[in-house]
């Protein structure tokens, strides 16, 4: 299953200008997202479930359901937008620019008092994708009017961002092939380690035990050296984890909910939870 908990790799790398530690002076935006934004007739509606609470910790979670948004082609008025990590960050050339996001239906959650609505205002969206990088990101931004809390889980007031990784069909197939190879390599090393450990347990010869232990240690060392494969396996989605949103773009249905402690030129990214999105239709257009 693709990890929905990592902010940086797929949500933010498309907006940076370094790769493997080397600076790239002329970094260009992937043209596929520019074509997506140019289509003025396109309007995409999503229903998003937010699960607030640190997913990496064993603590209570706050499911927030019913948020329905519409991606619009128009740019929002300056007093009805929030700062976005791409357009207002250190590398705005990698962003499509800030677009309007219409909240068709506000989200809510249930507590002891009943259903509580959450007011998200100043909705915006942008796409960021560094050219030649395998994945990009759709980032939705909101201003949460009031902090909501239930037990240990909360969604703070202020800027809230939801990031969903983006792929093209071609880039996803390519990375899925690399993912398959990575899994096969790790499985091979795992079998080598298990076989050596089994042989070490079976023999009573001290010399052979030492030799089998050495083989097991060598296989474990190979696994440690190849640990970067684990990140790829977690981050590359299966076909069932993505939905088509037009212009050969595929969006991962699992995303991260986060905020920024300070400005986009510094400070920490704070993980607030995760989100699950699905395509829907504007209820005002239904018969």
Steps between C-alpha positions, in 0.01 A plus 500: 500500500631843416592701803273801557709630787810647334478868421836570345576242233207531263326811629800731524786364290324613180532854637873485579801557279742242629538133420738261676676798656593678175362842411314540173514862388235485228205302629186490290141413578354184352285617206232240566360698795510824301278335238264386773454854630454647149183298449248761611204266449637251748367504853585209726303420814633294790353371820770488765511319832749644749633289786664737748761368741860389456476172304844395621391500864257277686260773599138584435396617155235749392315395181366806316259412221301667228741761364413559135713730286515612140823592321437812296709651222466860618746676728365604842483860612800604709295541817345155454813287479763360729871459440582183310825301526572510128392842375609674820801282572863525392437352152174643361602401145412140591139589584201541272407805704222535753151407380160522666370205696130514569381329817169352387432335834675551832629205696383388839559253781297344778558555870287464813299806397418365154622606156751787505572692179847623408530827312778499240535829313727660236534175310786485246678236298815465297703230333874467531719272293868532423564393140662156469392410854277189498221650712342833578243619750156656519489723806173632641517780755245637744465730796350307790296756691502322837699223666303178534601234750382164625708319760866508386424577133450851368499713187647841588374833378695678230654370178421139414644320196403169342749354251429218255778350282452526122621267226462456129410155373849468352690611809292274724562193283872575500520541877282195561749294298786636713294427811453139389874461444574654841263258673664207323848614608395541864320165495815332366712644783233404754504139377881492513495622860228254607674206330831583668333537842321167456824321407676661796231363734515152349877443518693409814835572343636827648694579183193451278291708742746784460493471121118499486486793742737689273272426202193617692679817605607568139140461379372731775767752404380487138146570623620798702695641205189458284272673753423776249285242322261502795415863437426426135280203591301713743463803276412350162126420492322205346242557225221469758648793696462762223213669317506675161440874513556589135785592262672165564529590868450243775453611859576284799188471714705505820659826607644686795348775712758744631585856586811716516634635826656809343534628144579284200863613505561332836336331794365153548229315314251368753311183416136528609358180357410345168223532243314273260345649185259379237345655192145628533259737325392850593169450690362821347522338154309188596140474372 
